[in-house]
Amino acid sequence: MPETATAPWTATPGVTEKLELSLTTQGPLYPPSEVMDADGNFVVVGMVNRATPDGAIRPEWGAAIVSPDSPLPDFGDLAPYTVVRELDCEPDGPDKDIVLYTLPLPLPCNNYPMVFAPEQLPEAGRVKRPSHAFHEVPIPDLRPEDGPKLTTPVTFGAWMRASGTLEVGVTSDGCHGTFGFTFSRLVPNSVYTVMSLRARDLDPTGPTRPGPLGVPNVFVTDADGNGRYDATLPNPFPDPGLPEANRIINVVVLWMSYQRSYGGAIGEFGLGGDIHAHLKLRGASFQNLRTTAAPRS
């Protein structure tokens, strides 16, 4: 039966969904990607803003090399990306040998007004750092004799071999959501984290801070890039009509270039400065899942 504005909100205990995650390099639309190439261009796998014949701007899922000099609109608005060329996503295709890099700081082509770690680094926007190849990121306090495990370039072809599945559901009491991930062919021997994206995190009128999907939100891949992560969160799918409701609508699997996690923050800089989206769902999800707040004792 279709929901109405007056229909009572009831939880969906025991309901589960199994979803395939999509390969990506993108968080929000700006910066266009959380990964760059050696020339300082964005390596975009995700939504590409393109102009339509009627003059509109429409994001469409695709892959392209995008200039960092692309027009930058106000947060919440769109402008066409300056596409240098289209990108072949086949793991063994002609673009397989592109070496992947972090974004420099301050982040280029960024309009997201967010401090990701307000207690740890409230002045993150003032930090300056160059772009680094993924295998050459200067991990704090690391010495060669400590045995860094990632010592060869991470290429676009290797990045595009990854896969992941998510089984998400509601507990029997209707008050919690469970998230179970299985991954293969991620970057080997690496720290990854999982973040949640909530309905108001990209709200132009007042975005909320994206957060971890569970704390700690960390898993470490094995030598073949395999991994698993599980989390249970309180009331992640509340009635959207409630004043403070902020449902989880997506999840993002992040490669951590500094091989560390950040407690209750997803990163110090986010958006390619220290986190790099590798897998996510292509759009808002979990509409059929409902939770309610646990009764107060």
N, C-alpha and C positions, 0 to 999 in steps of 0.2 A: 504494500500500500504506500503511495507517495506520502512523504512527510509534509506536514503543514506547519505554519508558524505557531499554531497552538498545540501541536502534538507534544505529549510529554516526552522528555528525553530519557531513554532507557539504555542501559549498557548492553553490550553484545558479548556476554561471557562465553568463552570457548570458541569464538570465531577466529579463524586463522586465514592468512593469505600467504602464498608463496610467490615471490617476485624475482625476476631477473634484473640485475643491476646493469646499467649502461656504462660503457667506457666514456671517459671525459677528460678534459684538462681544465674545466671551467667551474667557477663558483657562481657568483652572480654575473650579470652581463658586463659589468665594469669592475676591475679590468677585464678585457675580453677573454683572458686566459690566466691560469695560475702557473703557466709554463712558457718559457721563451726558448728561442734558438740562439746560436752563437752570434747572430747578427743583431740581436735585440728585438726581433719581431715576436709577436705572440703566436704560439702554436695552439690553435683553437680547435678543439673537438667539443662541440656543444651547439648552443644557439648562436647563429651568425646573423647579425643585424644587416639587412639588405634593403635597398630602396626598391619599391615596386613601380611598375609603369604609371600608376595613378598618383605617384608622389608620396605614398605612405611609406613608413618604415616597418618592416615585419621581421621579427626573429624567426629563423628557420633552422632546424637541426641540420648540422653539416660539419665540414672541416675545412679550415683555411689557414694560411699564413696571413696575419693581420698586422698592419703597421702600428707602432706605438704612437704615431702622430694622428691616429684616427680622431675625428671630432668627438669632444667630450661634452655630453649634455648634462643638465642638472640631474641629480639623483631622482629616479623615477621616470625620467624621460628617455627617449631613444634617439639615436643618430646612426646613420649607416657606418659600418666598419669600413675602413680603407683596406680592401683585400689585396694583398700583394700577389697571391696566386691561390688556387685551390690545392687541397692537400689530399693525398691518397692514403686512406686509412688501413689498407691491407698490410698485415705485419711483415710480409715479404715483398711489398710494393716498392716503388722507386724512392719513397721518402723514408724508408726503414732506417737509414743510417743517420738521420738528424739527431744530433746530441742535444739532450734536454738540459735547460738551465733554470735557475730561480729567477724571480723578478728582482730588479734593484730596488733600493730604498732611497728616498720615498717612492712609493709604488706609482708607476706610470699609468696614465689613462684611468684614474680611479676617482669615482665620485661617491663612494659609499662612506657616509659620515659615522664611522664606528670605531671605538676604541675596544679592541678585543680582549685585552687583559688590563682592566682599569686599576687593579691593585698591584699588579706586577710591573707594568710599564705604561703608565698613564700618558707619557709624552712620546709614544711610539712614532708619531708622525714627524718627529724631529731627527730621527735616526737616519744616517746615510750609510749605505752599503752598496757595493757593486753586485752585479749579477754573477753567479757562480755556476759552473757545470755541476750537475747533481753529485757527481763522485768527488768533487773538489770543494764542497761546502766546508768552511772552517768551523768544525764542531768545537764548541768551547772546551778548553783545557785538554783537548786530544793531543797525545804524543804518538809518534809513529810506533813506538814499542808497545803501545796499548792495543794494537791489533785492529785497526779499522777494517770492517768487513766489506764495505763497498769501495772498491778501488779502481773500477773500470767504468767507462761512460755508460750512462743509461740512455738508450736510443729510443726513438719514436716507435720503431718496429717492436721492440721488446715491451714497451708500455702498452701497445695495442694488442698484446696477447692475453692480457689479464681477463678474468671473469669472476663473477660473484653472484650468489643468490642470497635472498633474505626471506626468512619465514617470520612473519609478524603476527601477533595475536593478542587477545584479551584474556586475562586470567579468569578463573572460575568465579571470583568474587566481583568481577566487573570493574575493579578499581586500579588495575595495573596493566601495562602493555609489555609484552615480551618481544625481544628482537634477537633473532639468531642468524648469524652470517656464516657462510662458507666461501672461501676464496681460493683461487688457483692462479698461478703464473703472475703474481704481483712482483714488485721488485724484491729480489731475494735478500734474506738476512737484514731486514729493515724494520724500523719502527713505523707502524701505521696507527692512526686513531680513527674513530668514527664520531661524527658530529650530527646533531639534529638541526633541521631547518624548520622553524615554526612559522605559523601563518602571518605573524606580524614582524618577522625579522627583516623583511624587505619593504615594509610599509613606508611610503614617502612622507607621510605625516608624522612619523615618529617610530623609527625602526627599533625593535628589541634586539638585544645582543644574542647572536647565535651561541649555542652552548654544546658541551659534550653530550653524547648519547651514553650516559652512565659515567661514573667516576670511580676508578680510573677507566679511561676509554681507549685503552692501549692493547694492541696485539703485535707480536713480532713474527714475521714470516720466516719459514725455514729456507733451506738452501735451494729449494725449487720454487719458492714464492708462494707456498701454500700457507693458509692461516684460517683461524676461526675466531669469532667474537660473539659474545652473548651479553645482553643487558636486560634488566627489568626496570621500568620507570613508572613512577606514580602518575596516574591520570593523564596520560599523554594525548588522549583523544576526547577532550571534554566538549560539552555543548557549545558550539560556536556562538550561540546567542547570549551567553553569559558575558558580563562586562569585562572580566579579566581573562577570558578564555584565550588560549594561544596554542592551538593544536600543533602537534608535529605533523608536517605535511611531506617531508622528504628526509632522507638520510644521505650523508656524503662520506665516502671513505677517503682518507687523506694520507698521502705519503708525507712523512715528516723529515724535511731536508736536514734539520739539525739533530736528528735522531733522539728527540726528547719529547715529552708531553708537558702540559702546562696547567695541571690541576683542574680548576674550574673554568679555564679558558681554552678555546680551541687553538690558540697560538698567540704570540706577542704581536705579530703584524698581520697575519692572515693573508688570504688573497694572493698567494704566490711568493710572499716574503719568507715564510717559514712553513707553510702548509700548501699542499698541492693536491687538488681533487683528482682522484683516479677512477672512482666508480660512484654512480648515484642513480636515482630514478629520474626519468626525463621530465617529469612534471609533478604537480601536486597529487598526492596519493593518500591512501588510508581512509577514504570517504566513508567506507562501509563499516569502519571500526568505531566503537563508542565506549568510553569509560566514564565513570563518575568518581568523585572524590571519596576517599575512604571515610567511614563514619568517625567522628571525633570521640575519643574514649573519655 
